[in-house]
Amino acid sequence: MAPNGTEIVGSFVRALNYRIILVQVFVCVFLCINVFLILTFVMKEYFYTVMRYILFAVTLFSDCLYLIITDMLLILTYFSFTLQMWLCLIIYVVSSVYTFVTPFTLTAMVLERYVAICIPLCHAELCTMRTTLHLILLIHCFSSVPCIFTTSILFALAPHTFYTTGRVCSVEMFILYTWQGHLRSATSQFYFLIMCILIVFSYIKILKVAKAASGENKKATWKGLRTVILHSFQLLLCLTQLLCPFIEAAVLQIDLTLFKNIRYFNYIAFNLAPRCLSPLIYGLRDDLFFQAVKHNALCGLYKKNTIRCE
């Protein structure tokens, strides 16, 4: 006997459990905040000329795109919707690239603070618009390397029928052999090591300058150091995300329910959480950007000379 309307609605409500609803709430809130901050950046021409604000806008755009794609994949996977593999491959390419764009950009922002605090006389020369554009291009090139490895091997080894097959979309679909997973893991670990070295180097150098500074310079330097610490924490969460597949793969061999719980926790802690720290670090802590945010939030009623930089 065919199910009636009540049974269909009941099964759909049961399917939409609290976890999926909670994720949608988080994603919607973060997207609204990030889009508002992007609009704030776009509306002030002064921000286009400063490297740290441009890199901040890159992280916001990267986070928005990443949240939309991963949330879409979460919903498709949860309800077991299938996609043809060529479409899944496009989604994978974008998500793979922007998985690394945010950590790389955060590392670049930390290095920018290092230059501004430790070698201020070179800051204007090194942090130009031209340098910023080249840096953004370089970030996307490095972020594309793991994806290029995976897709190149896939194109060489997968049969033509693979791309028209309908499956539940996930990155594991493109790992045809165990050694591919090892190569992907090695690339992630190499990036993790390089970023950690750069962060620790910048922190130590800025800390030395902060201890030696005095007066207003000391206050500004310590504020810069706190910014680096927040960036480091945000970057740590992002980089931990690169290690999550190892944990999930090991747990999957033990228990499927535990695997689902850990994957959900990893998504909340290491995918969503780092994306909410960018607005905190620059949207609230940076005086100039906060004044612009406040001005736009109050529809122009808040006015202060320092935001009239255009």
C-alpha positions, 0 to 999 in steps of 0.5 A: 500500500502506498504511504499516505501524506501524513506518513510522508511528512512524518518521515521527512520531519524525522529525517530533518533531525536537530543536527541538520537544522543546527548546521543550517542555522550556523551556516545562515548566520555566518553567511549573513555576517560574511556577506555584510562584511564583504559589502562593507569592504566593497563600499569603502575604496580605502580598503582596496589599497591596504593589503590586510583588508584585501586579504581579509576580503579574500578569506570572507569570499573563500569562507562563503563559497566553502560554506555553501558548497560543504553545506550543500554536500552535507544535505545531499549526503544526508538524504542520499541524493545522487549526482553524476560524477562529472558534476560531483567532480566540479564541486570537488574541485572548487571545494578542494581549492577553497579548503586550502585558500583560507589557511594560506591567506591567514598565513599571508595575513600573519606575515603581513603583520610581521612585516608591519611590526618587525620591519615597518620601513619596508612595509610600504614597499613590500605590501603594495597592490601589485604584491597583493594581487601576485600573492592572491594568485600564488595562494590559489596556485598552491591551493590547487596543487592537491586538486591537480594531483587528484584530478590528473590521476583520475583522468588517467585511470578512470574509465569514461563510464565513471563520469556518467555514473550516479553516486552520492558525492564525496571526495572518497569517490575520486580516490581510486587507489590507496596510494592516491590517499597517501599522496593527498595526505602527504601534500596536506601534511607538508602544507601543515608543516610549512604554515606552522613554521611560518606562524611560529617564526612570525610569533617569536619575532613579533614577541621580541619586538613587543617586549622591546617596544615602549609607549604607543609603539608597545601598545600597537605591537601587543595588539598586533601580537594578539591579532597573530595569536587569534590568526594562529588559533584560527589557522590551527582549526583550519589545519586540523581539518586537514588531519580529520580524514585520517581520524575518520578513516580509522574510526570507520573501521571500528564503528559506523555510528561513531564515524558519523558522530565524529564526522559531524563534530569535525564539521562543526569544530573544524569547518564552521568554527574557523569561518566565524573567527574572521569577522571577530578578528577584523570585523570587530577588533580592527578599529577602522573596519569596525567603524565602517561596519558600525556606520553601515549597520546603523544606515549611515547614522554613525559618523566619524572622521576616521572612516572618511578615508576614501 
